[in-house]
Amino acid sequence: MKWKEEYEKWLANDALETSLKEKLHAEKDEKVLEDSFYTNMAFGTAGMRGVLGAGTNRMNIYTIRKASEGLARYVAENGEEAKKRGVVIAYDCRHMSTEFAYESARVLGYHGIKSYVFETLRPTPELSFAVRYLNTFSGIVITASHNPAEYNGYKVYGEDGGQMPPHGADAVTRYIDEIADIFAVKVAEKDALLANGLLEVISEKVDTPYLEKVKTVIVNNELVEKQGKDLKIVFTPLHGTGGMLGLKALQSVGFTNVIQVEEQFQPDPNFTTVKSPNPENREAFEVAIDYGEKYDADLLVGTDPDADRLGVVIRNKSGKYDVLSGNQIGALILHYLLKQKQAQNELPKNAAVLKSIVTSDLGTLIAKHFDVEMIDVLTGFKFIAEQIHSFETTGSHTFEFGYEESNGFMVKPFTRDKDAIQALLAICEVTLDSKQAGKTLAEDLEEIYEQFGYFKEDLVSLTMSGKDGSEQIENIMKTFRAELPDSMGGEKIVKVEDYQLSERRFLADGKTEPIEMSKSNVIKCFLDDGSWFCLRPSGTEPKIKFYFSIKGNTEAAGSEKLARVRDGLMKIVEK
């Protein structure tokens, strides 16, 4: 694409939305303009995400209409029944989210496709539930998850409630690519769609059954009903969608001693009190930690803006508050669930847990201890959803828990995406059980490490924006494949998994075996004690991520080894 020609085309369009035209006239930085127009907004298997603004590589009503046109053609391809079942649409608190939701419905409505749109912002997991509950053919959620305020996104879901599987996403992408003129996409009028029933606004119709299902996450109902009020919880939705349903869910099962972080409870598209609304980071919890200190809270919990990720803060041995990693939260919930179900004789023989390939193997050892199978999948909850569907189809396994290191958790499969509302109840129950035993979560975690080994994880994420950044990320992966090291930080590499080549290679003898997964641009290197590091470009952001999972006999040994391996890899990347 010749970006200047596309830029001039937008500038010359008299019908261009006023605010976008004003931004184009005001922007003088040629690099910014080039990045806005040098390519089309990429539509991947989970949809698209990007910076708001004018241009083919920005989130605006025209790129939204184009994506929705592609989805509409895919729905129509599947016949009149698919059109009648329709598409349910949810949206978060971000700039333009409401507008994008209704623009999507207008495009679908033009094709005679029914749309359900939530009356106000709702969590992403409720959208996943709504697809299944309303039996729609597809779903859309307008969100950029935990990205900064200048971002928004568009995620598409399949009829099972999971993010659209590859065959569907490929078809939508093909239809999108066929659209030559981004301004030629037709839309129907909102009022006409409401009048003829092709657009229905929904709220309690889905809220009530979703919250009823969330209650079933609790394993020890008697404990929570009787003692839940004794757990002092500080809760922040970080200005996003999790507040209303999260609070209702907690109170409905017995966690009534909930202190709201008032400054962050109301939706705010600018996320005024935080630099980034990412509950993986301590900075996002600074206000909540002040509340924790003031009220001497047992537990601090926070949901990201679309409430699919949960952050957790607990007191350490010194009495200070520490932010847990997604791996630690997952290990605590998993250990508790399996222990309780085993004690209640409710753990089936074919029980299985699912995690991503970049998630710590601590969970694998916990599952093995309870004689439960751990199955690894590619990064992205759609792959966990696919496995659950396979379990239900074949009867091969019973799903018990699914999680990713990036703070995404699913306890019950009534949703098919990570669900912070479910995880909110689960971690509160774990904490309450610990408190009733006279312990803290920090002590529980220490006991897990003592039993299964001290796992130290880290993530280094490098942002490389624009055309130059994309080329840089591609070059890092290409160079690493071509010049694969045989050691890292003084530790021998014994095995390499290349998911793009679908190949596992053993360095000692050069033998290879196939990896039975979809292809993905990921390289994972294993050390001789099972520790590993991994290189993975993000599928939704201009980033390349480097994951580390290092095991030590002690916490100090694990930390020291982690530092050596991480520094060794980053020196290679810097070159």
Phi, psi and omega per residue, in radians:
M1 nan 2.278 3.059
K2 -1.500 1.849 -2.920
W3 -1.120 -0.609 -3.100
K4 -1.162 -0.637 3.104
E5 -1.129 -0.737 3.121
E6 -1.164 -0.699 3.097
Y7 -1.035 -0.823 -3.138
E8 -1.104 -0.619 3.111
K9 -1.094 -0.776 3.107
W10 -1.134 -0.767 -3.090
L11 -1.110 -0.578 -3.087
A12 -1.485 -0.111 -3.096
N13 -1.381 1.894 -3.110
D14 -1.131 -0.438 -3.103
A15 -1.544 0.023 -3.129
L16 -1.034 2.370 3.140
E17 -0.889 2.360 -2.923
T18 -0.991 -0.835 -3.072
S19 -1.130 -0.607 3.115
L20 -1.200 -0.702 3.114
K21 -1.105 -0.700 3.124
E22 -1.103 -0.701 3.123
K23 -1.143 -0.676 3.117
L24 -1.117 -0.758 3.126
H25 -1.139 -0.602 -3.075
A26 -1.380 -0.452 -3.061
E27 -1.350 2.092 -3.117
K28 -1.942 -0.194 -3.107
D29 -1.365 1.968 -3.062
E30 -1.149 -0.563 3.102
K31 -1.095 -0.743 3.119
V32 -1.125 -0.757 3.135
L33 -1.117 -0.724 3.118
E34 -1.071 -0.771 3.138
D35 -1.140 -0.496 -3.132
S36 -1.305 -0.417 -2.990
F37 -2.232 -0.083 -3.007
Y38 -1.250 -0.294 3.141
T39 -2.642 2.985 3.024
N40 -1.512 2.598 3.054
M41 -0.942 2.131 -3.068
A42 -1.229 2.334 3.062
F43 -1.927 1.832 -3.111
G44 -1.657 -2.877 -3.094
T45 -1.192 -0.368 3.124
A46 -1.818 0.014 -3.106
G47 1.984 -2.392 -3.112
M48 -2.541 2.708 -3.140
R49 -2.642 2.411 -3.139
G50 -3.022 -3.084 -3.129
V51 -1.329 2.457 3.063
L52 -1.225 2.505 3.098
G53 2.683 -3.041 3.135
A54 -1.548 2.477 3.074
G55 2.275 2.844 -3.132
T56 -1.268 -0.322 3.134
N57 -1.917 0.555 3.127
R58 -2.337 2.779 3.075
M59 -1.486 2.047 3.114
N60 -2.730 3.078 -3.045
I61 -1.098 -0.453 -3.098
Y62 -1.371 -0.704 3.069
T63 -1.224 -0.554 3.055
I64 -1.157 -0.786 3.120
R65 -1.084 -0.710 -3.132
K66 -1.097 -0.786 3.105
A67 -1.096 -0.725 -3.124
S68 -1.201 -0.559 3.058
E69 -1.122 -0.729 3.084
G70 -1.075 -0.756 3.104
L71 -1.127 -0.733 -3.125
A72 -1.044 -0.734 3.139
R73 -1.156 -0.606 3.111
Y74 -1.193 -0.754 3.105
V75 -1.066 -0.813 -3.124
A76 -1.081 -0.613 3.106
E77 -1.014 -0.505 -3.099
N78 -1.591 0.152 2.936
G79 1.678 3.066 -3.062
E80 -1.113 -0.614 3.141
E81 -1.088 -0.726 3.105
A82 -1.104 -0.682 3.136
K83 -1.156 -0.678 3.123
K84 -1.201 -0.714 3.099
R85 -1.085 -0.731 2.962
G86 1.406 -2.825 -3.032
V87 -2.353 2.307 3.069
V88 -1.767 2.436 -3.003
I89 -2.222 2.233 3.048
A90 -2.132 2.887 -3.112
Y91 -2.706 2.725 -3.113
D92 -1.778 -2.805 -2.981
C93 -1.559 0.038 -2.977
R94 -1.254 2.849 3.052
H95 -0.984 2.278 3.065
M96 1.309 0.067 -3.099
S97 -1.084 -0.805 3.132
T98 -1.083 -0.790 -3.134
E99 -1.075 -0.756 -3.138
F100 -1.126 -0.634 3.128
A101 -1.081 -0.811 -3.105
Y102 -1.319 -0.529 3.024
E103 -1.076 -0.711 3.097
S104 -1.067 -0.788 -3.133
A105 -1.124 -0.616 -3.142
R106 -1.167 -0.691 3.097
V107 -1.161 -0.823 3.128
L108 -1.060 -0.745 -3.133
G109 -1.085 -0.608 3.097
Y110 -1.040 -0.550 3.131
H111 -1.573 0.124 3.134
G112 1.341 0.423 -3.115
I113 -1.759 2.243 -3.136
K114 -1.195 2.432 3.055
S115 -2.201 2.455 2.945
Y116 -1.957 2.174 3.136
V117 -2.123 2.262 3.102
F118 -1.133 2.516 -3.058
E119 -1.180 -0.540 3.073
T120 -2.464 -3.109 -3.083
L121 -1.044 2.538 -3.132
R122 -2.496 2.677 3.117
P123 -1.134 2.603 3.056
T124 -0.967 -0.790 -3.136
P125 -1.065 -0.517 3.087
E126 -1.195 -0.572 3.050
L127 -1.083 -0.777 3.100
S128 -1.020 -0.771 3.087
F129 -1.100 -0.736 -3.075
A130 -1.089 -0.661 3.094
V131 -0.994 -0.786 -3.120
R132 -1.269 -0.743 -3.063
Y133 -1.191 -0.716 -3.126
L134 -1.543 -0.091 -3.127
N135 0.990 0.732 3.082
T136 -1.381 2.851 -3.135
F137 -1.367 -0.466 -3.089
S138 -2.739 3.049 3.090
G139 -2.550 2.700 3.080
I140 -2.312 2.396 2.946
V141 -2.225 2.279 3.110
I142 -1.628 1.878 -3.097
T143 -2.883 2.718 2.963
A144 -2.103 0.452 3.078
S145 0.924 -2.121 -3.048
H146 -1.781 0.289 3.112
N147 -1.183 2.859 3.109
P148 -1.072 2.987 -2.967
A149 -1.112 -0.419 -3.085
E150 -1.386 -0.014 -3.117
Y151 -1.757 2.709 2.830
N152 -2.588 3.019 -3.063
G153 -2.718 3.074 -3.020
Y154 -2.548 1.879 -3.109
K155 -1.939 2.415 -3.089
V156 -1.989 2.417 -3.094
Y157 -2.064 2.566 3.076
G158 -1.525 3.132 -3.014
E159 -1.253 -0.199 3.064
D160 -1.519 -0.027 -3.127
G161 1.570 -0.091 3.054
G162 -1.565 2.854 3.045
Q163 -0.982 2.470 -2.967
M164 -0.913 2.222 -3.130
P165 -1.160 2.853 -3.017
P166 -0.927 -0.726 -3.083
H167 -1.113 -0.663 3.097
G168 -1.252 -0.780 3.140
A169 -1.079 -0.665 3.114
D170 -1.126 -0.683 3.123
A171 -1.159 -0.762 3.098
V172 -1.064 -0.782 3.130
T173 -1.048 -0.728 3.130
R174 -1.067 -0.752 3.116
Y175 -1.160 -0.687 3.108
I176 -1.069 -0.766 -3.104
D177 -1.141 -0.383 3.129
E178 -1.344 -0.236 -3.085
I179 -1.426 1.871 -3.054
A180 -1.373 -0.635 -3.066
D181 -2.028 1.905 -3.083
I182 -1.104 -0.417 -3.105
F183 -1.551 -0.037 -3.057
A184 -1.656 -0.001 -3.126
V185 -1.187 2.237 -3.081
K186 -1.503 2.525 3.086
V187 -2.298 2.613 3.034
A188 -1.622 2.867 3.106
E189 -1.413 2.389 -3.091
K190 -1.004 -0.820 -3.093
D191 -1.095 -0.658 3.124
A192 -1.159 -0.667 3.126
L193 -1.168 -0.687 3.085
L194 -1.111 -0.691 -3.097
A195 -1.207 -0.663 -3.082
N196 -1.642 0.088 3.041
G197 1.459 0.072 3.094
L198 -1.405 -0.129 3.042
L199 -2.319 2.163 3.124
E200 -2.201 2.247 3.117
V201 -1.592 2.278 -3.025
I202 -2.188 2.758 3.066
S203 -2.668 -1.670 -3.094
E204 -1.052 -0.377 3.122
K205 -0.940 -0.553 3.116
V206 -1.929 -0.577 -3.119
D207 -0.953 -0.859 -3.027
T208 -1.093 -0.895 3.123
P209 -1.168 -0.559 3.100
Y210 -1.102 -0.822 -3.129
L211 -1.133 -0.577 3.069
E212 -1.110 -0.705 3.101
K213 -1.180 -0.673 -3.132
V214 -1.026 -0.617 3.128
K215 -0.987 -0.529 -3.048
T216 -1.269 -0.095 3.097
V217 -1.175 -0.543 -3.113
I218 -1.132 2.294 -3.102
V219 -1.645 -0.754 -3.126
N220 -1.904 1.443 -3.045
N221 -1.086 -0.662 -3.114
E222 -1.094 -0.756 3.119
L223 -1.041 -0.852 -3.058
V224 -1.221 -0.705 3.141
E225 -1.100 -0.719 -3.067
K226 -1.473 -0.674 -2.984
Q227 -1.981 -0.073 -3.077
G228 -0.954 -0.593 -3.130
K229 -1.153 -0.314 -3.103
D230 -1.422 -0.214 -3.126
L231 -1.576 2.101 -3.109
K232 -1.626 1.983 -2.989
I233 -2.040 2.269 2.948
V234 -1.748 2.222 -3.038
F235 -2.207 2.234 3.027
T236 -2.235 2.293 3.021
P237 -1.593 0.139 3.113
L238 0.896 0.804 3.077
H239 1.249 0.146 -2.994
G240 -1.876 -2.551 -2.943
T241 -1.571 -0.157 -2.949
G242 -1.401 -0.244 -2.989
G243 -1.070 -0.977 -3.023
M244 -1.097 -0.950 -3.083
L245 -1.287 -0.583 3.118
G246 -1.098 -0.784 3.128
L247 -1.139 -0.772 3.110
K248 -1.069 -0.726 -3.125
A249 -1.113 -0.797 3.124
L250 -1.037 -0.853 -3.084
Q251 -1.172 -0.561 -3.062
S252 -1.169 -0.451 -3.116
V253 -1.756 -0.196 3.102
G254 2.208 -0.051 3.073
F255 -1.512 1.482 -3.022
T256 -1.721 -0.206 -3.110
N257 -1.622 1.179 -3.053
V258 -1.946 2.169 3.113
I259 -1.768 2.053 -3.117
Q260 -1.431 2.392 2.989
V261 -1.403 1.652 -2.953
E262 -1.018 -0.672 -3.098
E263 -1.100 -0.348 -3.048
Q264 -2.094 0.162 -3.055
F265 -1.479 -0.480 3.124
Q266 -1.513 2.469 3.103
P267 -0.997 2.417 -3.126
D268 -2.618 1.908 -3.092
P269 -1.153 -0.271 3.122
N270 -1.653 -0.105 -3.140
F271 0.817 0.986 -2.906
T272 -0.999 -0.588 -3.010
T273 -1.594 -0.025 -3.120
V274 -2.339 2.669 3.035
K275 -1.265 -0.703 3.110
S276 -2.542 2.285 -3.072
P277 -1.449 0.935 -3.084
N278 -1.893 1.911 -3.066
P279 -1.251 0.032 3.008
E280 -1.350 -0.331 -3.000
N281 -1.840 2.500 3.126
R282 -1.063 -0.655 -3.083
E283 -0.975 -0.638 -3.129
A284 -1.181 -0.320 -3.090
F285 -1.778 0.118 -3.047
E286 -1.006 -0.770 3.138
V287 -1.193 -0.740 3.131
A288 -1.098 -0.651 3.118
I289 -1.125 -0.650 3.046
D290 -1.038 -0.743 3.080
Y291 -1.105 -0.736 -3.138
G292 -1.045 -0.761 3.112
E293 -1.134 -0.733 -3.098
K294 -1.134 -0.732 -3.033
Y295 -1.802 0.053 -3.128
D296 0.930 0.949 -3.052
A297 -1.292 2.599 3.070
D298 -1.353 -0.541 -2.974
L299 -2.674 2.411 3.043
L300 -2.020 2.254 -3.126
V301 -2.291 2.535 3.135
G302 -2.533 2.411 3.071
T303 -1.826 2.590 3.104
D304 -1.335 3.051 -2.989
P305 -0.973 -0.570 3.102
D306 -1.809 0.167 2.999
A307 1.003 0.664 2.963
D308 -1.839 -0.202 3.105
R309 -2.101 2.520 -3.131
L310 -2.088 2.330 2.985
G311 -1.870 2.581 -3.071
V312 -2.363 2.357 3.105
V313 -2.186 2.287 -3.126
I314 -2.289 2.864 3.075
R315 -1.413 2.396 3.081
N316 -1.585 -3.019 -3.104
K317 -1.038 -0.527 -3.107
S318 -1.492 -0.035 -3.134
G319 1.549 -0.004 3.110
K320 -1.541 2.762 -3.130
Y321 -1.531 2.287 3.087
D322 -2.061 2.459 3.042
V323 -1.503 2.160 3.099
L324 -1.358 2.621 3.034
S325 -1.423 2.872 3.066
G326 -1.051 -0.620 3.088
N327 -1.101 -0.718 -3.136
Q328 -1.207 -0.759 3.112
I329 -1.068 -0.787 3.138
G330 -1.060 -0.731 3.140
A331 -1.114 -0.742 -3.135
L332 -1.120 -0.812 -3.130
I333 -1.159 -0.787 -3.113
L334 -1.056 -0.840 -3.122
H335 -1.053 -0.751 -3.129
Y336 -1.144 -0.824 -3.106
L337 -1.031 -0.836 -3.090
L338 -1.201 -0.662 3.113
K339 -1.107 -0.807 -3.129
Q340 -1.147 -0.771 -3.098
K341 -1.185 -0.629 3.073
Q342 -1.120 -0.755 -3.140
A343 -1.122 -0.570 -3.138
Q344 -1.561 0.068 -3.118
N345 1.005 0.687 -3.129
E346 -2.074 0.329 3.132
L347 -1.727 1.882 -3.078
P348 -1.185 2.764 -3.105
K349 -1.169 -0.473 -3.121
N350 -1.764 0.459 -3.125
A351 -1.075 2.506 3.130
A352 -2.494 2.571 3.055
V353 -2.080 2.551 -3.113
L354 -2.100 2.395 3.049
K355 -2.554 2.844 3.129
S356 -1.417 2.823 -3.098
I357 -1.187 -0.265 3.124
V358 -1.778 0.190 3.108
T359 -1.648 2.528 -3.076
S360 -0.920 2.523 3.073
D361 -1.401 0.046 3.018
L362 -0.992 -0.727 3.124
G363 -1.098 -0.584 3.118
T364 -1.114 -0.738 3.129
L365 -1.191 -0.645 3.094
I366 -1.111 -0.829 3.138
A367 -1.045 -0.766 -3.141
K368 -1.060 -0.665 3.129
H369 -1.029 -0.602 3.141
F370 -1.683 0.243 3.126
D371 1.035 0.719 3.115
V372 -2.012 2.425 -3.114
E373 -1.405 2.338 3.007
M374 -1.786 2.245 3.129
I375 -2.057 2.180 3.113
D376 -1.568 2.495 3.088
V377 -2.318 2.931 3.058
L378 -1.121 2.803 -3.139
T379 -1.148 2.356 -3.089
G380 2.124 2.220 -3.049
F381 -1.191 -0.253 3.088
K382 -1.088 -0.503 3.130
F383 -1.315 -0.549 3.011
I384 -1.181 -0.718 3.107
A385 -1.081 -0.705 3.116
E386 -1.072 -0.727 3.132
Q387 -1.140 -0.717 3.121
I388 -1.073 -0.745 3.099
H389 -1.054 -0.716 3.100
S390 -1.113 -0.720 3.095
F391 -1.009 -0.799 -3.073
E392 -1.207 -0.584 -3.117
T393 -1.284 -0.741 -3.040
T394 -1.697 -0.361 -3.049
G395 1.268 0.272 -3.042
S396 -1.228 -0.620 -3.085
H397 -2.475 2.819 2.989
T398 -1.955 2.134 -3.096
F399 -1.226 2.312 3.128
E400 -2.036 -0.568 -3.080
F401 -3.000 2.543 3.056
G402 -2.424 2.467 -3.118
Y403 -2.796 2.828 3.058
E404 -2.243 2.683 -3.136
E405 -1.108 -0.348 -3.109
S406 -1.491 0.608 3.012
N407 1.183 0.518 3.052
G408 -1.896 2.258 -3.043
F409 -2.426 2.561 3.021
M410 -2.427 2.140 3.139
V411 -1.662 -0.773 -3.132
K412 -2.146 2.465 -3.020
P413 -1.516 0.478 3.016
F414 -1.271 -0.331 2.828
T415 -1.829 2.890 3.081
R416 -2.215 0.575 3.033
D417 -2.574 2.868 3.129
K418 -1.015 2.535 -2.924
D419 -2.448 1.809 -3.112
A420 -1.248 -0.402 3.118
I421 -1.240 -0.752 3.016
Q422 -1.035 -0.867 -3.067
A423 -1.121 -0.546 3.093
L424 -1.015 -0.856 3.116
L425 -1.160 -0.689 -3.085
A426 -1.106 -0.834 -3.086
I427 -1.228 -0.514 3.064
C428 -1.169 -0.677 3.099
E429 -1.151 -0.737 3.109
V430 -1.035 -0.767 -3.117
T431 -1.158 -0.712 3.125
L432 -1.114 -0.758 3.114
D433 -1.041 -0.729 3.121
S434 -1.129 -0.764 -3.118
K435 -1.118 -0.701 3.131
Q436 -1.151 -0.402 3.100
A437 -1.583 0.096 3.118
G438 1.359 0.391 -3.108
K439 -2.147 3.106 3.034
T440 -2.053 2.883 3.071
L441 -1.085 -0.596 3.102
A442 -1.061 -0.706 3.106
E443 -1.207 -0.670 3.075
D444 -1.051 -0.764 -3.124
L445 -1.139 -0.694 3.114
E446 -1.094 -0.699 3.106
E447 -1.120 -0.658 3.095
I448 -1.111 -0.768 3.116
Y449 -1.102 -0.734 -3.135
E450 -1.088 -0.599 -3.113
Q451 -1.406 -0.691 -2.975
F452 -1.958 -0.123 -3.125
G453 1.953 2.647 -3.111
Y454 -1.530 1.800 3.123
F455 -1.652 2.222 3.094
K456 -2.039 2.093 -3.119
E457 -1.990 2.718 3.063
D458 -2.680 2.773 3.080
L459 -2.396 2.179 3.009
V460 -1.916 2.136 -3.087
S461 -2.092 2.095 3.137
L462 -1.873 2.160 3.101
T463 -1.554 2.222 3.141
M464 -2.358 1.560 -2.985
S465 -1.438 2.796 3.010
G466 1.340 -3.062 -3.119
K467 -1.053 -0.792 -3.134
D468 -1.086 -0.699 3.141
G469 -1.111 -0.742 3.119
S470 -1.051 -0.721 3.128
E471 -1.172 -0.641 3.135
Q472 -1.140 -0.773 3.115
I473 -1.074 -0.784 3.124
E474 -1.055 -0.682 -3.120
N475 -1.191 -0.649 3.117
I476 -1.065 -0.833 -3.120
M477 -1.152 -0.748 -3.127
K478 -1.099 -0.777 -3.118
T479 -1.166 -0.733 -3.127
F480 -1.101 -0.702 3.103
R481 -1.104 -0.710 -3.065
A482 -1.297 -0.518 -3.058
E483 -2.174 0.931 -3.057
L484 -1.112 2.166 3.134
P485 -1.304 2.781 3.086
D486 -1.749 -0.048 3.057
S487 -2.670 2.881 3.109
M488 -2.573 2.138 -3.129
G489 1.043 0.550 -3.130
G490 1.456 0.053 -3.139
E491 -1.888 2.300 -3.085
K492 -1.227 2.351 3.027
I493 -1.579 2.189 -3.065
V494 -1.915 -0.356 -3.070
K495 -2.635 2.482 3.122
V496 -2.263 2.267 3.046
E497 -1.917 2.093 3.108
D498 -1.963 1.869 -3.025
Y499 -1.381 -0.250 3.044
Q500 -1.348 -0.611 3.078
L501 -1.559 -0.129 -3.061
S502 0.943 0.798 -3.025
E503 -2.400 2.390 3.027
R504 -1.930 2.168 -3.078
R505 -2.121 2.321 3.107
F506 -1.718 2.094 -2.990
L507 -1.228 -0.477 -3.075
A508 -1.095 -0.750 -3.091
D509 -2.140 -0.005 3.108
G510 1.327 0.068 -3.141
K511 -1.186 2.608 3.141
T512 -2.251 2.769 3.018
E513 -2.565 2.669 -3.076
P514 -1.300 2.628 2.996
I515 -1.783 2.099 -3.055
E516 -1.524 1.173 3.078
M517 -2.497 2.900 3.017
S518 -1.085 2.693 3.121
K519 -1.230 2.496 3.112
S520 -2.713 2.524 -3.075
N521 -1.382 1.316 -3.082
V522 -2.398 2.398 3.022
I523 -2.161 2.227 -3.110
K524 -2.199 2.162 -3.089
C525 -1.969 2.280 -3.097
F526 -1.848 2.414 3.024
L527 -1.581 3.016 -2.986
D528 -1.237 -0.240 3.099
D529 -1.765 0.183 3.141
G530 1.640 -0.199 3.027
S531 -1.086 2.761 -3.123
W532 -2.681 2.844 2.935
F533 -2.360 2.786 -2.949
C534 -2.558 2.465 3.064
L535 -1.961 2.244 -3.100
R536 -2.636 1.977 2.981
P537 -1.153 2.450 3.112
S538 -1.199 2.519 3.084
G539 -1.533 -0.183 -3.051
T540 -2.178 -0.171 -3.086
E541 -2.362 2.762 3.111
P542 -1.357 1.095 -3.040
K543 -2.382 2.696 2.883
I544 -2.098 2.363 -3.027
K545 -2.033 2.457 3.131
F546 -2.116 2.008 -3.067
Y547 -1.797 2.530 3.125
F548 -2.346 2.313 3.033
S549 -2.358 1.839 -2.997
I550 -2.080 2.334 -3.135
K551 -1.897 2.373 3.097
G552 -2.322 2.819 3.089
N553 -1.272 -0.437 3.067
T554 -2.355 2.887 3.113
E555 -1.079 -0.725 -3.123
A556 -1.123 -0.739 3.139
A557 -1.134 -0.711 3.103
G558 -1.110 -0.737 3.138
S559 -1.122 -0.743 -3.121
E560 -1.135 -0.734 -3.141
K561 -1.188 -0.715 3.093
L562 -0.996 -0.806 -3.115
A563 -1.049 -0.734 -3.125
R564 -1.138 -0.814 -3.103
V565 -1.166 -0.775 -3.135
R566 -1.099 -0.817 -3.124
D567 -1.115 -0.647 3.123
G568 -1.098 -0.776 -3.135
L569 -1.175 -0.758 -3.074
M570 -1.177 -0.494 3.055
K571 -1.155 -0.682 3.086
I572 -1.124 -0.749 -3.122
V573 -1.117 -0.714 -3.126
E574 -1.065 -0.547 3.125
K575 -1.172 nan nan
